[in-house]
């Protein structure tokens, strides 16, 4: 299944269940000190690994373009709770 179809499916699921859909898009800009494209690719990979360590198993990571990544956060498993104090 392609990334586009998975993203569309997640959007429809959130829309039909009226659950929030949270998306974070990150654009990475390589340092000028990284001359070779292989160094830039390695830096992108390291950044993505750091992000994936913080994600839940249900979250989805997308690669949109070189240096542009997105995270689709899974909806909360329990309903929102009212504030404790106002």
C-alpha positions as CSV (number, residue, x, y, z in Angstrom):
1,X,0.0,0.0,0.0
2,X,1.4,3.4,-0.9
3,X,2.0,6.2,1.6
4,X,-0.7,8.3,-0.1
5,X,-3.3,5.7,0.3
6,X,-2.4,5.1,3.9
7,X,-2.5,8.8,4.6
8,X,-5.9,9.1,2.8
9,X,-7.2,6.1,4.8
10,X,-6.1,7.6,8.1
11,X,-7.8,10.9,7.2
12,X,-11.1,9.2,6.3
13,X,-10.9,7.2,9.6
14,X,-10.4,10.4,11.6
15,X,-13.1,12.2,9.7
16,X,-15.7,9.4,10.1
17,X,-15.0,8.9,13.8
18,X,-14.7,12.7,14.6
19,X,-11.3,12.1,16.3
20,X,-8.6,14.7,15.9
21,X,-5.9,14.2,13.3
22,X,-2.6,15.6,14.3
23,X,0.2,16.0,11.7
24,X,3.7,17.4,12.2
25,X,5.8,18.2,9.1
26,X,9.5,18.7,9.5
27,X,11.9,20.2,7.0
28,X,15.5,19.5,7.7
29,X,18.2,21.8,6.4
30,X,21.7,20.3,6.3
31,X,24.6,22.1,7.8
32,X,27.0,23.8,5.3
33,X,29.7,21.7,6.8
34,X,28.2,18.6,5.2
35,X,29.7,18.7,1.7
36,X,29.0,15.2,0.3
37,X,25.5,14.1,-0.4
38,X,26.2,10.9,1.4
39,X,26.9,12.9,4.6
40,X,23.6,14.7,4.2
41,X,21.7,11.4,3.7
42,X,23.3,10.0,6.8
43,X,22.4,13.1,8.8
44,X,18.8,12.8,7.6
45,X,18.7,9.2,8.6
46,X,20.1,10.0,12.1
47,X,17.4,12.7,12.5
48,X,14.6,10.3,11.5
49,X,15.9,7.6,13.9
50,X,15.9,10.2,16.8
51,X,12.3,11.1,15.9
52,X,11.1,7.5,15.6
53,X,12.4,6.7,19.1
54,X,9.9,9.1,20.5
55,X,6.9,7.9,18.5
56,X,4.2,5.5,19.7
57,X,3.8,2.2,17.8
58,X,0.5,3.5,16.2
59,X,2.1,6.7,14.8
60,X,3.1,6.9,11.2
61,X,6.2,8.5,9.7
62,X,6.1,9.7,6.1
63,X,8.9,10.8,3.8
64,X,7.6,13.5,1.5
65,X,10.8,14.8,-0.2
66,X,14.5,14.9,0.5
67,X,14.7,16.4,4.0
68,X,11.0,16.7,4.4
69,X,9.2,14.2,6.8
70,X,5.8,14.1,8.3
71,X,4.4,12.3,11.4
72,X,0.8,11.4,11.6
73,X,0.0,11.0,15.3
74,X,-2.6,8.3,16.2
75,X,-5.8,9.6,17.8
76,X,-5.9,9.3,21.6
77,X,-7.2,5.9,22.7
78,X,-9.4,7.3,25.4
79,X,-11.9,10.2,25.2
80,X,-10.6,13.7,26.2
81,X,-11.0,14.3,29.9
82,X,-12.4,17.5,31.4
83,X,-9.9,19.9,33.0
84,X,-9.1,19.2,36.6
85,X,-9.3,22.9,37.5
86,X,-10.3,26.0,35.6
